[in-house]
Structures are given as structure tokens and as C-alpha cells.
Amino acid sequence: MVMEYTHLGNSDVTISRICLGAMGFGVPNEQHPWTVDLETSTAIIKEALDAGITFFDTAYTYNDGTSEEYLGEALRRLATRDDVRIATKCPPPDVGTREQGFTDGEWVRHCLETSLSRLKEDYVDLFICHWWGDDCNMDEVLSTMSALVDEGKARALGMSNLFAWELAEYNARTEERSLHRIDSVQGHYNLINREEEREMIPYCESHDVALTPYSPLAGGRLTRTPKHQGDSLRGRIDHIGVSKYGATLDADAPIIERVDELAQKYGVSMTTIALAWELTTVTAPVVGVTKPGRIVDIVGAFDVKLTEDDIAYLDELYVPHKLVGVMARFGR
């Protein structure tokens, strides 16, 4: 198992081709009641570092800030800052933030500076807009994000949960105004949700924007056969996952069964097959882990070379899906 490394889009940030997602680290809350404590989080992060993973993703909103706190504490114990890459995300400005007295740009700055305080770091390597409402002042947001790079508080910029036309528009604005461009997109992409293939993936490939998708294992659904979906704690109580995948169970089940078939063919886990497929297309998937011992299956994806026939076998049963999660929030 040898980790691969690459550049984040057109930036000078070098990343591992697996990003460890930290949404599962922190104090459980109503949104994420299945998260793990600091000790378990630290053990998983150590396994990731030992396997060559240097890229870590968290967010301002994850578990009331405790995800950032856990990640920062573990990395300070286990790694040198120059050897790791940290990404965090800010939630959108909205009516509530404006009522608190923040302009849209001030809110973005507040979020990053709060995240840095939780992480106990001076900068992040990637600062991402988590999702956006239609009423955001994007010129102000883009200007503030670019200024944060100039100030050394972020090295590169990203967007999450948006459409290709929006990304094209935002990067056109950054070019017109000589701002730092968007070098990374974090969208929803896996074997049972492939809507990013319509426009976002072709756009990013042609414009040198890194693809760092979330949910490459579909919240665990691609790691076990349909009849065992409730075996994990998250599988039993994750209402967000149900809202994303519950309506397409019948369409998705045959694809998941094929992942299992190829796992048996290659003598590896379903996790390994699902990620081997993902890595044929994207730059670095963001993979969440809540149990020690799972990193070996994740990194093992680099050892499995799926054939064209394998990929076609996994691809052929997919049917178009409606947008779910944040992407469905605005009724678009």
C-alpha cells in the first residue's frame, strides 16, 4: 500500500490522494449522534498518518466546533504542521448572520478565524465555502476569501455544494478582479450518486480544479451488502443518510451487490472497491472513519487496478437521481 500525492488544482498545495474527513470526530449532537470521542479520533488520525494520509477535512459547523478541536489537538500530538494539509469550511452568511451585525464578508472572516482558534493553528491549507444561499453577496465573499489568502490565513480556496455554472461564474469573477481562484470543489459523488458527472467533473477536468468529493462510500452504504446496512451505529441512526439515500434503495441495491461481487473477485473489502472506482475519476475523495482499523481498506484502493470491464460493470446499472442534501435545499 503506497499512498499517492498530487497538487490541489492549480495551487502549490500538495495533498495525499485520500483525505480523511473529520465529520465523525467530536461530541455527538442531534445532527450527528454517531460521532466518536477524542481518544478514538486520535487513534484513527494516527493510523491515517502512518498510512501516508496527509490531507484532513473538517468544518466550522461539525459537531458544534468539536470536530475542529479534536482534529487540531490530534495533529499537534502526532505530526509536524508542515507535513499535513488541513481543510475547513465556513457556513453561508444569511439573514441570521446579518441580524448579528456581520456583513457577508465579515461573516466569512469570522468563521475562518474561529476555526483557526479551535484548531489552534495560524492558517489552513484549504478554505472552503460549505454551501450557499441565493442571497449571498458573492463578490464580497470572494474578495474576503482572497484577502484571507493574502494575509496568510489560508493557502488555497474551495467551494462545496454548487453547480458547474456557478463555479464557472465565480472563477470568472476572480479572474476579472485579480483575486485568488477556486482550486477545489467538494461535491457529493459516489457509485450511487453520480450527478456530478453531468457538468461539474468535465468542467473541473478542463479547468484544473481539484475534485475532492464527500461521501465516496455513501455514508457506509457502499461498505456492506444491502441486507447488512443496519449493522453499524451510523447505519441505524443517521437520519441525514436516510434523507439522502432512502428514496433510492431499490435502484441502488444492485449496484451495491456488484461492489460486493468485485470485492470477492479481488479478495478485498467493498470499501476498497468503491474507492478504487472513485479514484479513477477524482483527485482526492474525503473519506470518513469512526473505527480504528479501517484505514488499511481505504489505502488499499491504490493496490486494486480495476479493468475497463470492471468499471463498466459498476457503472451500467446507475439511473439518474434527484438532487439530495444541501444541493436540494434551494429547490433547484
Secondary structure, DSSP 8 states (H G I E B T S, - for coil): ----EEE-TTSS-EEESSEEE-TTBS---SS-TT-B-HHHHHHHHHHHHHTT--EEE--TTGGGGHHHHHHHHHHHHH--GGG-EEEEEE----HHHHHTT--HHHHHHHHHHHHHHHHT-S-EEEEEE----TT--HHHHHHHHHHHHHTTSEEEEEEES--HHHHHHHHHHHHHTT---EEEEE-B-BTTB-GGGTTHHHHHHHHT-EE--B-TTGGGTTSS-GGGGGGSHHHHH-HHHHHHHGGGHHHHHHHHHHHHHHHHHHTS-HHHHHHHHHTTT-S--EEE--STT-HHHHHGGGG----HHHHHHHHTT-------GGGGTT--
